[in-house]
Amino acid sequence: MVDTTNLSLKNLQTLSGHKDRVWSIHWNPSGDLFASCSSDKTVKIWGKNANGQYECKYTLGDQQHTRTIRSACWSPDGQMLATVGFDSQMCIWLKKEDSFECVAIMDGHENEIKSVEWDSKGEFLATCGRDKTVWIWDKDDGYEYSCNAILNGHSQDVKKATWVPGSWTLASCSYDDTIKLWVQEDDDWECVSTLNGHESTVWWIEFTKDGKYLASASDDTTVKIWVQGDDFESNPSYSLVSTLQGYHKRTIYACSWNRDGDFLATAGADDRICVFVKEEASGQDDLPKFTLLENKAGAHFSDVNCVQFHPTEDVLVSCGDDNLIKIWTISE
C-alpha cells in the first residue's frame, strides 16, 4: 500500500515551443527523452539540460507531415520513433548521434490516423483512425513496414490501439463506446472480446505494466478499471471492477498508470488533472479500491489532452490546447 501522507501533485516546469495545441506525449523506454505531437505539424523531442531542466532538443516533421501530428511512439529499443497524423501518413524516424532522420513514410488509412504503437517486442506496429479500422504493420525491408491485416470491427472512429504488455493481444477503443480485444489466429486477426460499459466515446485505454489492469477514459466523464481474466492466455478478456466518476466535469481524454500501477492520472476537457491511488482490497470481494489523491483544477488554461507517467519515476507530463507542456511530480 502506498503511503500518501503529505503527498501532492506539484508543477516543476512549464514548457512552451509548440505554436498550436499539443495532442499527445510519449516517453522513450529509458525516460531520458519524451516526444510531443502538435497541430503545428511538428514533433518536439525534449530532454534535460545540464541544469536538470527540460528543453527542446529536436524538432521533427515540419517537412514530412502536412497536417496535425496526433500520436508518436518509441520503439522498444528507443532507437526509432513512429509518428502519425491527420494526413493519413506514418513516418518512421531513426535516432542518430545528434539528429533524427525520417527513414520511411507509409500510407494506407483513408484519412486521419489517431494513434500508433509498437508491441513490446518490436515486431508489430498498430495504427487506428477515423476510417473505423485498426491496421497491423509488419517490418519489411530496411525500415519500411507493410500492412499485415486491417481489422474491421468498430462502427465508428477508432481513437486508440494499444498492446497488452508482453503479448500480441491488441486492444482498441472507439467512438462506438466499446473496447475490443484482438488476437492473431493462424494468418488472421480476430476480435475475441468486446468490453461494454461506457455510455459514450472511449478516448483512451492504458494497461498497467504487468497487463493485469486496464483503465479506460471516456466522454461519459468516467474512468473504468478492468481486470484481466485468470485464463487470459486461452481466453483473452477483462472484467469491469471499478468506475471512477464525479471527479471530472467534462470529457476525460487520457489516463496513465505509473511504473508500479499504484497511481493513476487522468486528464480532461475541464482543464484538470486527477491522480488516484490504487489499494489492493483485503475484503471478500478482492477488488482494488481507488482513492483521490489530487484534483488539480486549472492544470492547463484549456483542455488537457494527454498525461503520461515517466517509465521509472513518479514524474508526470501533461499537454493541452493551450500549446503548453507541463512537468509534474508526486512528492511531499
Contacts in CASP RR format, 6 or more apart in sequence:
PFRMAT RR
TARGET T0000
AUTHOR 0000-0000-0000
METHOD contacts of the structure
MODEL  1
MVDTTNLSLKNLQTLSGHKDRVWSIHWNPSGDLFASCSSDKTVKIWGKNA
NGQYECKYTLGDQQHTRTIRSACWSPDGQMLATVGFDSQMCIWLKKEDSF
ECVAIMDGHENEIKSVEWDSKGEFLATCGRDKTVWIWDKDDGYEYSCNAI
LNGHSQDVKKATWVPGSWTLASCSYDDTIKLWVQEDDDWECVSTLNGHES
TVWWIEFTKDGKYLASASDDTTVKIWVQGDDFESNPSYSLVSTLQGYHKR
TIYACSWNRDGDFLATAGADDRICVFVKEEASGQDDLPKFTLLENKAGAH
FSDVNCVQFHPTEDVLVSCGDDNLIKIWTISE
1 279 0 8 1.000
1 280 0 8 1.000
2 262 0 8 1.000
2 263 0 8 1.000
2 277 0 8 1.000
2 279 0 8 1.000
4 277 0 8 1.000
4 291 0 8 1.000
4 293 0 8 1.000
6 332 0 8 1.000
7 293 0 8 1.000
7 330 0 8 1.000
7 331 0 8 1.000
7 332 0 8 1.000
8 293 0 8 1.000
8 294 0 8 1.000
8 330 0 8 1.000
8 331 0 8 1.000
8 332 0 8 1.000
9 273 0 8 1.000
9 275 0 8 1.000
9 293 0 8 1.000
9 294 0 8 1.000
9 296 0 8 1.000
9 316 0 8 1.000
9 328 0 8 1.000
9 329 0 8 1.000
9 330 0 8 1.000
10 328 0 8 1.000
10 329 0 8 1.000
10 330 0 8 1.000
10 331 0 8 1.000
11 326 0 8 1.000
11 327 0 8 1.000
11 328 0 8 1.000
12 315 0 8 1.000
12 327 0 8 1.000
12 328 0 8 1.000
12 329 0 8 1.000
13 53 0 8 1.000
13 54 0 8 1.000
13 326 0 8 1.000
13 327 0 8 1.000
14 324 0 8 1.000
14 325 0 8 1.000
14 326 0 8 1.000
14 327 0 8 1.000
15 46 0 8 1.000
15 54 0 8 1.000
15 55 0 8 1.000
15 56 0 8 1.000
15 324 0 8 1.000
15 325 0 8 1.000
15 326 0 8 1.000
15 327 0 8 1.000
16 323 0 8 1.000
16 324 0 8 1.000
16 325 0 8 1.000
17 44 0 8 1.000
17 56 0 8 1.000
17 323 0 8 1.000
18 36 0 8 1.000
18 38 0 8 1.000
18 40 0 8 1.000
18 42 0 8 1.000
18 44 0 8 1.000
18 323 0 8 1.000
18 324 0 8 1.000
18 325 0 8 1.000
19 38 0 8 1.000
19 40 0 8 1.000
19 323 0 8 1.000
20 38 0 8 1.000
20 39 0 8 1.000
20 40 0 8 1.000
20 68 0 8 1.000
20 323 0 8 1.000
21 38 0 8 1.000
21 39 0 8 1.000
21 303 0 8 1.000
21 305 0 8 1.000
21 320 0 8 1.000
21 321 0 8 1.000
21 322 0 8 1.000
21 323 0 8 1.000
22 36 0 8 1.000
22 37 0 8 1.000
22 38 0 8 1.000
22 305 0 8 1.000
22 306 0 8 1.000
22 319 0 8 1.000
22 320 0 8 1.000
22 321 0 8 1.000
22 323 0 8 1.000
22 324 0 8 1.000
22 325 0 8 1.000
23 37 0 8 1.000
23 38 0 8 1.000
23 39 0 8 1.000
23 68 0 8 1.000
23 69 0 8 1.000
23 70 0 8 1.000
23 71 0 8 1.000
23 305 0 8 1.000
23 306 0 8 1.000
23 319 0 8 1.000
23 320 0 8 1.000
24 36 0 8 1.000
24 37 0 8 1.000
24 70 0 8 1.000
24 71 0 8 1.000
24 72 0 8 1.000
24 115 0 8 1.000
24 254 0 8 1.000
24 305 0 8 1.000
24 306 0 8 1.000
24 319 0 8 1.000
25 34 0 8 1.000
25 35 0 8 1.000
25 36 0 8 1.000
25 37 0 8 1.000
25 306 0 8 1.000
25 308 0 8 1.000
25 317 0 8 1.000
25 318 0 8 1.000
25 319 0 8 1.000
25 325 0 8 1.000
26 34 0 8 1.000
26 35 0 8 1.000
26 71 0 8 1.000
26 72 0 8 1.000
26 73 0 8 1.000
26 74 0 8 1.000
26 308 0 8 1.000
27 33 0 8 1.000
27 34 0 8 1.000
27 74 0 8 1.000
27 308 0 8 1.000
27 310 0 8 1.000
27 311 0 8 1.000
27 317 0 8 1.000
28 34 0 8 1.000
28 35 0 8 1.000
28 74 0 8 1.000
28 78 0 8 1.000
29 74 0 8 1.000
29 76 0 8 1.000
29 77 0 8 1.000
29 78 0 8 1.000
29 311 0 8 1.000
30 78 0 8 1.000
30 311 0 8 1.000
31 310 0 8 1.000
31 311 0 8 1.000
31 312 0 8 1.000
32 47 0 8 1.000
32 48 0 8 1.000
33 45 0 8 1.000
33 46 0 8 1.000
33 47 0 8 1.000
33 57 0 8 1.000
34 45 0 8 1.000
34 46 0 8 1.000
34 47 0 8 1.000
34 308 0 8 1.000
34 317 0 8 1.000
35 43 0 8 1.000
35 44 0 8 1.000
35 45 0 8 1.000
35 46 0 8 1.000
35 72 0 8 1.000
35 74 0 8 1.000
35 81 0 8 1.000
35 83 0 8 1.000
36 43 0 8 1.000
36 44 0 8 1.000
36 46 0 8 1.000
36 72 0 8 1.000
36 319 0 8 1.000
36 325 0 8 1.000
37 43 0 8 1.000
37 69 0 8 1.000
37 70 0 8 1.000
37 71 0 8 1.000
37 72 0 8 1.000
37 83 0 8 1.000
37 85 0 8 1.000
38 44 0 8 1.000
38 68 0 8 1.000
38 69 0 8 1.000
38 323 0 8 1.000
39 68 0 8 1.000
39 69 0 8 1.000
41 61 0 8 1.000
41 62 0 8 1.000
41 65 0 8 1.000
41 66 0 8 1.000
41 67 0 8 1.000
41 68 0 8 1.000
41 69 0 8 1.000
42 59 0 8 1.000
42 60 0 8 1.000
42 61 0 8 1.000
42 62 0 8 1.000
42 65 0 8 1.000
42 69 0 8 1.000
43 59 0 8 1.000
43 60 0 8 1.000
43 61 0 8 1.000
43 69 0 8 1.000
43 72 0 8 1.000
43 81 0 8 1.000
43 83 0 8 1.000
44 56 0 8 1.000
44 58 0 8 1.000
44 59 0 8 1.000
44 60 0 8 1.000
45 56 0 8 1.000
45 57 0 8 1.000
45 58 0 8 1.000
45 59 0 8 1.000
45 60 0 8 1.000
45 81 0 8 1.000
45 100 0 8 1.000
46 54 0 8 1.000
46 55 0 8 1.000
46 56 0 8 1.000
46 57 0 8 1.000
46 325 0 8 1.000
47 54 0 8 1.000
47 55 0 8 1.000
47 57 0 8 1.000
48 54 0 8 1.000
48 55 0 8 1.000
49 55 0 8 1.000
54 327 0 8 1.000
58 99 0 8 1.000
58 100 0 8 1.000
60 81 0 8 1.000
60 83 0 8 1.000
60 93 0 8 1.000
60 100 0 8 1.000
60 102 0 8 1.000
61 69 0 8 1.000
61 83 0 8 1.000
61 91 0 8 1.000
61 102 0 8 1.000
64 89 0 8 1.000
64 91 0 8 1.000
64 102 0 8 1.000
64 105 0 8 1.000
65 83 0 8 1.000
65 85 0 8 1.000
65 87 0 8 1.000
65 89 0 8 1.000
65 91 0 8 1.000
66 87 0 8 1.000
66 89 0 8 1.000
67 85 0 8 1.000
67 86 0 8 1.000
67 87 0 8 1.000
68 85 0 8 1.000
68 86 0 8 1.000
69 83 0 8 1.000
69 84 0 8 1.000
69 85 0 8 1.000
70 84 0 8 1.000
70 85 0 8 1.000
70 86 0 8 1.000
70 112 0 8 1.000
70 113 0 8 1.000
70 114 0 8 1.000
70 115 0 8 1.000
71 83 0 8 1.000
71 84 0 8 1.000
71 85 0 8 1.000
71 113 0 8 1.000
71 114 0 8 1.000
71 115 0 8 1.000
71 116 0 8 1.000
72 81 0 8 1.000
72 82 0 8 1.000
72 83 0 8 1.000
72 84 0 8 1.000
72 116 0 8 1.000
73 81 0 8 1.000
73 82 0 8 1.000
73 116 0 8 1.000
73 117 0 8 1.000
73 118 0 8 1.000
73 125 0 8 1.000
74 80 0 8 1.000
74 81 0 8 1.000
74 118 0 8 1.000
75 81 0 8 1.000
75 82 0 8 1.000
75 118 0 8 1.000
75 122 0 8 1.000
76 118 0 8 1.000
76 120 0 8 1.000
76 121 0 8 1.000
76 122 0 8 1.000
77 122 0 8 1.000
78 95 0 8 1.000
79 94 0 8 1.000
79 95 0 8 1.000
80 92 0 8 1.000
80 93 0 8 1.000
80 94 0 8 1.000
80 95 0 8 1.000
80 143 0 8 1.000
81 92 0 8 1.000
81 93 0 8 1.000
81 95 0 8 1.000
81 100 0 8 1.000
82 90 0 8 1.000
82 91 0 8 1.000
82 92 0 8 1.000
82 93 0 8 1.000
82 116 0 8 1.000
82 118 0 8 1.000
82 125 0 8 1.000
83 90 0 8 1.000
83 91 0 8 1.000
83 93 0 8 1.000
83 116 0 8 1.000
84 90 0 8 1.000
84 91 0 8 1.000
84 113 0 8 1.000
84 114 0 8 1.000
84 115 0 8 1.000
84 116 0 8 1.000
84 127 0 8 1.000
85 112 0 8 1.000
85 113 0 8 1.000
86 111 0 8 1.000
86 112 0 8 1.000
86 113 0 8 1.000
88 107 0 8 1.000
88 108 0 8 1.000
88 109 0 8 1.000
88 110 0 8 1.000
88 111 0 8 1.000
88 112 0 8 1.000
88 113 0 8 1.000
89 105 0 8 1.000
89 106 0 8 1.000
89 107 0 8 1.000
89 113 0 8 1.000
90 105 0 8 1.000
90 106 0 8 1.000
90 107 0 8 1.000
90 113 0 8 1.000
90 116 0 8 1.000
90 125 0 8 1.000
90 127 0 8 1.000
90 137 0 8 1.000
90 145 0 8 1.000
91 102 0 8 1.000
91 104 0 8 1.000
91 105 0 8 1.000
91 106 0 8 1.000
92 102 0 8 1.000
92 103 0 8 1.000
92 104 0 8 1.000
92 105 0 8 1.000
92 106 0 8 1.000
92 143 0 8 1.000
92 145 0 8 1.000
93 100 0 8 1.000
93 101 0 8 1.000
93 102 0 8 1.000
93 103 0 8 1.000
94 100 0 8 1.000
94 101 0 8 1.000
94 103 0 8 1.000
94 143 0 8 1.000
103 142 0 8 1.000
103 143 0 8 1.000
104 142 0 8 1.000
104 143 0 8 1.000
104 144 0 8 1.000
104 145 0 8 1.000
106 137 0 8 1.000
106 144 0 8 1.000
106 145 0 8 1.000
108 135 0 8 1.000
108 147 0 8 1.000
109 127 0 8 1.000
109 129 0 8 1.000
109 130 0 8 1.000
109 131 0 8 1.000
109 133 0 8 1.000
109 135 0 8 1.000
110 130 0 8 1.000
110 131 0 8 1.000
111 129 0 8 1.000
111 130 0 8 1.000
111 131 0 8 1.000
112 129 0 8 1.000
112 130 0 8 1.000
113 127 0 8 1.000
113 128 0 8 1.000
113 129 0 8 1.000
113 130 0 8 1.000
114 128 0 8 1.000
114 129 0 8 1.000
114 130 0 8 1.000
114 157 0 8 1.000
114 158 0 8 1.000
114 159 0 8 1.000
114 160 0 8 1.000
115 127 0 8 1.000
115 128 0 8 1.000
115 129 0 8 1.000
115 159 0 8 1.000
115 160 0 8 1.000
115 161 0 8 1.000
115 162 0 8 1.000
116 125 0 8 1.000
116 126 0 8 1.000
116 127 0 8 1.000
117 125 0 8 1.000
117 126 0 8 1.000
117 161 0 8 1.000
117 162 0 8 1.000
117 163 0 8 1.000
118 124 0 8 1.000
118 125 0 8 1.000
118 163 0 8 1.000
119 125 0 8 1.000
119 126 0 8 1.000
119 163 0 8 1.000
119 166 0 8 1.000
119 168 0 8 1.000
119 170 0 8 1.000
120 163 0 8 1.000
120 165 0 8 1.000
120 166 0 8 1.000
120 167 0 8 1.000
121 166 0 8 1.000
121 168 0 8 1.000
123 138 0 8 1.000
123 139 0 8 1.000
123 168 0 8 1.000
124 136 0 8 1.000
124 137 0 8 1.000
124 138 0 8 1.000
124 148 0 8 1.000
124 163 0 8 1.000
124 168 0 8 1.000
125 136 0 8 1.000
125 137 0 8 1.000
125 145 0 8 1.000
126 134 0 8 1.000
126 135 0 8 1.000
126 136 0 8 1.000
126 137 0 8 1.000
126 161 0 8 1.000
126 162 0 8 1.000
126 163 0 8 1.000
126 170 0 8 1.000
127 134 0 8 1.000
127 135 0 8 1.000
127 137 0 8 1.000
127 161 0 8 1.000
128 134 0 8 1.000
128 135 0 8 1.000
128 158 0 8 1.000
128 159 0 8 1.000
128 160 0 8 1.000
128 161 0 8 1.000
128 172 0 8 1.000
129 157 0 8 1.000
129 158 0 8 1.000
129 159 0 8 1.000
130 157 0 8 1.000
132 152 0 8 1.000
132 153 0 8 1.000
132 154 0 8 1.000
132 155 0 8 1.000
132 156 0 8 1.000
132 157 0 8 1.000
132 158 0 8 1.000
132 174 0 8 1.000
133 150 0 8 1.000
133 151 0 8 1.000
133 152 0 8 1.000
133 154 0 8 1.000
133 158 0 8 1.000
134 150 0 8 1.000
134 151 0 8 1.000
134 154 0 8 1.000
134 158 0 8 1.000
134 161 0 8 1.000
134 170 0 8 1.000
134 172 0 8 1.000
134 182 0 8 1.000
135 147 0 8 1.000
135 149 0 8 1.000
135 150 0 8 1.000
135 151 0 8 1.000
136 147 0 8 1.000
136 148 0 8 1.000
136 149 0 8 1.000
136 150 0 8 1.000
136 151 0 8 1.000
136 170 0 8 1.000
136 189 0 8 1.000
137 145 0 8 1.000
137 146 0 8 1.000
137 147 0 8 1.000
137 148 0 8 1.000
138 145 0 8 1.000
138 146 0 8 1.000
138 147 0 8 1.000
138 148 0 8 1.000
139 145 0 8 1.000
140 146 0 8 1.000
148 189 0 8 1.000
149 184 0 8 1.000
149 188 0 8 1.000
149 189 0 8 1.000
151 170 0 8 1.000
151 172 0 8 1.000
151 182 0 8 1.000
151 189 0 8 1.000
151 191 0 8 1.000
153 180 0 8 1.000
153 191 0 8 1.000
154 172 0 8 1.000
154 174 0 8 1.000
154 175 0 8 1.000
154 176 0 8 1.000
154 178 0 8 1.000
154 180 0 8 1.000
155 174 0 8 1.000
155 176 0 8 1.000
156 174 0 8 1.000
156 175 0 8 1.000
156 176 0 8 1.000
156 201 0 8 1.000
157 174 0 8 1.000
157 175 0 8 1.000
158 172 0 8 1.000
158 173 0 8 1.000
158 174 0 8 1.000
158 175 0 8 1.000
159 173 0 8 1.000
159 174 0 8 1.000
159 175 0 8 1.000
159 201 0 8 1.000
159 202 0 8 1.000
159 203 0 8 1.000
159 204 0 8 1.000
160 172 0 8 1.000
160 173 0 8 1.000
160 203 0 8 1.000
160 204 0 8 1.000
160 205 0 8 1.000
161 170 0 8 1.000
161 171 0 8 1.000
161 172 0 8 1.000
162 170 0 8 1.000
162 171 0 8 1.000
162 172 0 8 1.000
162 205 0 8 1.000
162 206 0 8 1.000
162 207 0 8 1.000
163 169 0 8 1.000
163 170 0 8 1.000
163 171 0 8 1.000
164 170 0 8 1.000
164 171 0 8 1.000
164 181 0 8 1.000
164 207 0 8 1.000
164 211 0 8 1.000
164 236 0 8 1.000
165 207 0 8 1.000
165 208 0 8 1.000
165 209 0 8 1.000
165 210 0 8 1.000
165 211 0 8 1.000
166 211 0 8 1.000
168 183 0 8 1.000
168 184 0 8 1.000
169 181 0 8 1.000
169 182 0 8 1.000
169 183 0 8 1.000
169 236 0 8 1.000
170 181 0 8 1.000
170 182 0 8 1.000
170 183 0 8 1.000
170 189 0 8 1.000
171 179 0 8 1.000
171 180 0 8 1.000
171 181 0 8 1.000
171 182 0 8 1.000
171 205 0 8 1.000
171 207 0 8 1.000
171 214 0 8 1.000
172 179 0 8 1.000
172 180 0 8 1.000
172 182 0 8 1.000
172 205 0 8 1.000
173 179 0 8 1.000
173 180 0 8 1.000
173 202 0 8 1.000
173 203 0 8 1.000
173 204 0 8 1.000
173 205 0 8 1.000
173 216 0 8 1.000
174 180 0 8 1.000
174 201 0 8 1.000
174 202 0 8 1.000
175 201 0 8 1.000
177 196 0 8 1.000
177 197 0 8 1.000
177 198 0 8 1.000
177 199 0 8 1.000
177 200 0 8 1.000
177 201 0 8 1.000
177 202 0 8 1.000
177 218 0 8 1.000
178 194 0 8 1.000
178 195 0 8 1.000
178 196 0 8 1.000
178 198 0 8 1.000
178 202 0 8 1.000
179 194 0 8 1.000
179 195 0 8 1.000
179 198 0 8 1.000
179 202 0 8 1.000
179 205 0 8 1.000
179 214 0 8 1.000
179 216 0 8 1.000
179 226 0 8 1.000
179 238 0 8 1.000
180 191 0 8 1.000
180 193 0 8 1.000
180 194 0 8 1.000
180 195 0 8 1.000
181 191 0 8 1.000
181 192 0 8 1.000
181 193 0 8 1.000
181 194 0 8 1.000
181 195 0 8 1.000
181 236 0 8 1.000
181 237 0 8 1.000
181 238 0 8 1.000
182 189 0 8 1.000
182 190 0 8 1.000
182 191 0 8 1.000
182 192 0 8 1.000
183 189 0 8 1.000
183 190 0 8 1.000
183 192 0 8 1.000
183 236 0 8 1.000
184 190 0 8 1.000
192 235 0 8 1.000
192 236 0 8 1.000
192 237 0 8 1.000
193 236 0 8 1.000
193 237 0 8 1.000
193 238 0 8 1.000
195 216 0 8 1.000
195 226 0 8 1.000
195 238 0 8 1.000
195 240 0 8 1.000
197 224 0 8 1.000
197 240 0 8 1.000
198 216 0 8 1.000
198 218 0 8 1.000
198 219 0 8 1.000
198 220 0 8 1.000
198 222 0 8 1.000
198 224 0 8 1.000
199 218 0 8 1.000
199 220 0 8 1.000
200 218 0 8 1.000
200 219 0 8 1.000
200 220 0 8 1.000
201 218 0 8 1.000
201 219 0 8 1.000
201 251 0 8 1.000
202 216 0 8 1.000
202 217 0 8 1.000
202 218 0 8 1.000
202 219 0 8 1.000
203 217 0 8 1.000
203 218 0 8 1.000
203 219 0 8 1.000
203 251 0 8 1.000
203 252 0 8 1.000
203 253 0 8 1.000
203 254 0 8 1.000
204 216 0 8 1.000
204 217 0 8 1.000
204 252 0 8 1.000
204 253 0 8 1.000
204 254 0 8 1.000
204 255 0 8 1.000
205 214 0 8 1.000
205 215 0 8 1.000
205 216 0 8 1.000
205 217 0 8 1.000
206 214 0 8 1.000
206 215 0 8 1.000
206 255 0 8 1.000
206 256 0 8 1.000
206 257 0 8 1.000
207 213 0 8 1.000
207 214 0 8 1.000
207 215 0 8 1.000
207 257 0 8 1.000
208 214 0 8 1.000
208 257 0 8 1.000
208 261 0 8 1.000
209 257 0 8 1.000
209 259 0 8 1.000
209 260 0 8 1.000
209 261 0 8 1.000
211 228 0 8 1.000
212 227 0 8 1.000
212 228 0 8 1.000
213 225 0 8 1.000
213 226 0 8 1.000
213 227 0 8 1.000
213 228 0 8 1.000
213 257 0 8 1.000
213 261 0 8 1.000
213 278 0 8 1.000
213 288 0 8 1.000
214 225 0 8 1.000
214 226 0 8 1.000
214 227 0 8 1.000
214 228 0 8 1.000
214 238 0 8 1.000
215 223 0 8 1.000
215 224 0 8 1.000
215 225 0 8 1.000
215 226 0 8 1.000
215 255 0 8 1.000
215 257 0 8 1.000
215 264 0 8 1.000
216 223 0 8 1.000
216 224 0 8 1.000
216 226 0 8 1.000
216 255 0 8 1.000
217 223 0 8 1.000
217 252 0 8 1.000
217 253 0 8 1.000
217 254 0 8 1.000
217 255 0 8 1.000
217 266 0 8 1.000
218 224 0 8 1.000
218 251 0 8 1.000
218 252 0 8 1.000
219 251 0 8 1.000
219 252 0 8 1.000
221 245 0 8 1.000
221 246 0 8 1.000
221 248 0 8 1.000
221 249 0 8 1.000
221 250 0 8 1.000
221 251 0 8 1.000
221 252 0 8 1.000
222 243 0 8 1.000
222 244 0 8 1.000
222 245 0 8 1.000
222 246 0 8 1.000
222 252 0 8 1.000
223 243 0 8 1.000
223 244 0 8 1.000
223 245 0 8 1.000
223 252 0 8 1.000
223 255 0 8 1.000
223 264 0 8 1.000
223 266 0 8 1.000
224 240 0 8 1.000
224 242 0 8 1.000
224 243 0 8 1.000
224 244 0 8 1.000
225 240 0 8 1.000
225 241 0 8 1.000
225 242 0 8 1.000
225 243 0 8 1.000
225 244 0 8 1.000
225 288 0 8 1.000
225 290 0 8 1.000
226 238 0 8 1.000
226 239 0 8 1.000
226 240 0 8 1.000
226 241 0 8 1.000
227 238 0 8 1.000
227 239 0 8 1.000
227 241 0 8 1.000
227 287 0 8 1.000
227 288 0 8 1.000
228 237 0 8 1.000
228 238 0 8 1.000
229 235 0 8 1.000
229 237 0 8 1.000
229 238 0 8 1.000
229 239 0 8 1.000
241 287 0 8 1.000
241 288 0 8 1.000
242 287 0 8 1.000
242 288 0 8 1.000
242 289 0 8 1.000
242 290 0 8 1.000
244 266 0 8 1.000
244 276 0 8 1.000
244 290 0 8 1.000
247 266 0 8 1.000
247 274 0 8 1.000
247 292 0 8 1.000
247 295 0 8 1.000
248 266 0 8 1.000
248 268 0 8 1.000
248 269 0 8 1.000
248 270 0 8 1.000
248 272 0 8 1.000
248 274 0 8 1.000
249 270 0 8 1.000
250 268 0 8 1.000
250 269 0 8 1.000
250 270 0 8 1.000
251 268 0 8 1.000
251 269 0 8 1.000
252 266 0 8 1.000
252 267 0 8 1.000
252 268 0 8 1.000
252 269 0 8 1.000
253 267 0 8 1.000
253 268 0 8 1.000
253 269 0 8 1.000
253 303 0 8 1.000
253 304 0 8 1.000
253 305 0 8 1.000
253 306 0 8 1.000
254 266 0 8 1.000
254 267 0 8 1.000
254 268 0 8 1.000
254 304 0 8 1.000
254 305 0 8 1.000
254 306 0 8 1.000
254 307 0 8 1.000
254 308 0 8 1.000
255 264 0 8 1.000
255 265 0 8 1.000
255 266 0 8 1.000
255 267 0 8 1.000
255 307 0 8 1.000
256 264 0 8 1.000
256 265 0 8 1.000
256 307 0 8 1.000
256 308 0 8 1.000
256 309 0 8 1.000
256 316 0 8 1.000
257 263 0 8 1.000
257 264 0 8 1.000
257 309 0 8 1.000
258 264 0 8 1.000
258 265 0 8 1.000
258 309 0 8 1.000
258 314 0 8 1.000
258 330 0 8 1.000
259 309 0 8 1.000
259 310 0 8 1.000
259 311 0 8 1.000
259 312 0 8 1.000
259 313 0 8 1.000
259 314 0 8 1.000
261 278 0 8 1.000
262 277 0 8 1.000
262 278 0 8 1.000
263 275 0 8 1.000
263 276 0 8 1.000
263 277 0 8 1.000
263 278 0 8 1.000
263 293 0 8 1.000
263 309 0 8 1.000
263 314 0 8 1.000
263 330 0 8 1.000
264 275 0 8 1.000
264 276 0 8 1.000
264 278 0 8 1.000
264 290 0 8 1.000
265 273 0 8 1.000
265 274 0 8 1.000
265 275 0 8 1.000
265 276 0 8 1.000
265 307 0 8 1.000
265 309 0 8 1.000
265 316 0 8 1.000
266 273 0 8 1.000
266 274 0 8 1.000
266 275 0 8 1.000
266 276 0 8 1.000
266 307 0 8 1.000
267 273 0 8 1.000
267 299 0 8 1.000
267 304 0 8 1.000
267 305 0 8 1.000
267 306 0 8 1.000
267 307 0 8 1.000
267 318 0 8 1.000
268 303 0 8 1.000
268 304 0 8 1.000
268 305 0 8 1.000
269 303 0 8 1.000
269 304 0 8 1.000
270 297 0 8 1.000
271 297 0 8 1.000
271 298 0 8 1.000
271 299 0 8 1.000
271 300 0 8 1.000
271 301 0 8 1.000
271 302 0 8 1.000
271 303 0 8 1.000
271 304 0 8 1.000
272 295 0 8 1.000
272 296 0 8 1.000
272 297 0 8 1.000
272 298 0 8 1.000
272 299 0 8 1.000
272 304 0 8 1.000
273 294 0 8 1.000
273 296 0 8 1.000
273 299 0 8 1.000
273 304 0 8 1.000
273 307 0 8 1.000
273 316 0 8 1.000
273 318 0 8 1.000
273 328 0 8 1.000
274 292 0 8 1.000
274 294 0 8 1.000
274 295 0 8 1.000
274 296 0 8 1.000
275 292 0 8 1.000
275 293 0 8 1.000
275 294 0 8 1.000
275 296 0 8 1.000
275 316 0 8 1.000
275 330 0 8 1.000
276 290 0 8 1.000
276 291 0 8 1.000
276 292 0 8 1.000
276 293 0 8 1.000
277 290 0 8 1.000
277 291 0 8 1.000
277 292 0 8 1.000
277 293 0 8 1.000
278 288 0 8 1.000
278 289 0 8 1.000
278 290 0 8 1.000
279 288 0 8 1.000
279 289 0 8 1.000
279 290 0 8 1.000
279 291 0 8 1.000
280 288 0 8 1.000
280 289 0 8 1.000
281 287 0 8 1.000
281 288 0 8 1.000
281 289 0 8 1.000
293 330 0 8 1.000
294 330 0 8 1.000
299 318 0 8 1.000
299 326 0 8 1.000
300 318 0 8 1.000
300 319 0 8 1.000
300 320 0 8 1.000
300 321 0 8 1.000
300 322 0 8 1.000
300 324 0 8 1.000
300 326 0 8 1.000
301 322 0 8 1.000
301 324 0 8 1.000
302 320 0 8 1.000
302 321 0 8 1.000
302 322 0 8 1.000
303 320 0 8 1.000
303 321 0 8 1.000
304 318 0 8 1.000
304 319 0 8 1.000
304 320 0 8 1.000
305 319 0 8 1.000
305 320 0 8 1.000
305 321 0 8 1.000
306 318 0 8 1.000
306 319 0 8 1.000
306 320 0 8 1.000
307 316 0 8 1.000
307 317 0 8 1.000
307 318 0 8 1.000
308 316 0 8 1.000
308 317 0 8 1.000
309 315 0 8 1.000
309 316 0 8 1.000
310 316 0 8 1.000
310 317 0 8 1.000
314 329 0 8 1.000
314 330 0 8 1.000
314 331 0 8 1.000
315 327 0 8 1.000
315 328 0 8 1.000
315 329 0 8 1.000
316 327 0 8 1.000
316 328 0 8 1.000
316 329 0 8 1.000
316 330 0 8 1.000
317 325 0 8 1.000
317 326 0 8 1.000
317 327 0 8 1.000
317 328 0 8 1.000
318 325 0 8 1.000
318 326 0 8 1.000
318 328 0 8 1.000
319 325 0 8 1.000
319 326 0 8 1.000
END
